[in-house]
């Protein structure tokens, strides 16, 4: 039994999302009863959880991006298929990010929000490149090891992509050996990150109890607006943008594709894991949508690693929300840095539950938003992350299936989503 199927078959009280909901309720009640005294005692649980999330960023990015890019291989046919696939992924992820940017600027859920601990200390200074040339130069690290040690994740992502391309162009012997090493490392990081995510109920309890005990339940009004903003953006991308691409680019009736993808959508929503859903996705795309194995075996595994439309939208909206809570007014150029970094960071997001919460720190660092105040807001966002994670994973998986169908049509496969 796969991990996703096992999770779906487990008793309700052993499922992570119910444990997180329970931790939220218990933490809110404990904070309301215990007040500031209890908040001081349990705050370390949330702090520890946030530190564990940050700990896995560098190795997760390295192994995920390098193994995903290198696994594509070489050859003229592969090059053509890679070009189509990557163009689709970049396009849909960019559209999703711009939707998140627009909705967050329009609704402005973080303006005037009061979250516990945010007022303490000076606001972080934001440093951004002075020009496009400076931005491009800053993306290329002179020392990848130093970039990893100093937290220059944007430079690390660029290095990982280039190294992945280089590994994919090696002869079969060294390519297979190196790819095996990086894939094994990625699997190990998925296990480690999944283990950390299992600690989420404890972290949520500490974060919620601290927030409620310090400032009361009124702190969470802003989180409702934030969740509504993200869900609205995800709904537009899922129900409008992707169906239009199916219809206009692939010549596919969207309602037919939705019907054929019912199983992977349900699995993605329930498990919050693109990786756990992948076997179901491949089966549905091949057997229900009629896409050949040549296309599905190339596009879908790559999509589960690098195509994260919902996650990219969430990261962009989340960073702008945090800036609004802190009272930081990001300029247009600074928001463009957020867009670019969210796009690159989404490529390095592991296909496991709540991995987007880890990657949001990358986008925050791109505009130098860091420090204890930022950690408090990110921790509070975890309180509503489970339903958002379920929704954005469904968007991620559906975008992968749309890409497979559209690319199959472009390769001359006429029977895709025919009925």
Buried (B, 14 or more C-beta within 10 A) or exposed (E): EBBBBEBBEEEEEEBBBBBBBBBBEBBBEBBBEBBEEBBEBBBEBBBBBBEBBBBBBBBBBBBBBBBBBBBBBBEEEEEEBBEBBBEBBBBBBBBBBBBBBBBBBEBBBBEEBEBBBBEEEEBBEBEBBEEEEEBEEBBEBEEBEEBBEEBBBBBBBBBBBBBBBBBBEBEEEEBEEBBEBBBEBBEEBBEBBBEBBEBBBBBBBBBBBBBBBBBBEEBBBBBEBBBBBBBBBBEBBBBEBBBEBBBEBBBBBBEBBBEBBEBBBBBBBBBBBBBBBBBBBBEBBBEBBBBBEEBBBBBBBBBBBBBBBBBBBBBBBBBBBBBBBBEBEBEEEBBBBBBBBBBBBBBBBBBBBBBBBBBBBBBBBBBEBBBEBBBBBBBBBBBBBBBBBBBBBBBBBBBBBBBBBBBBBBBEBEEBBEE
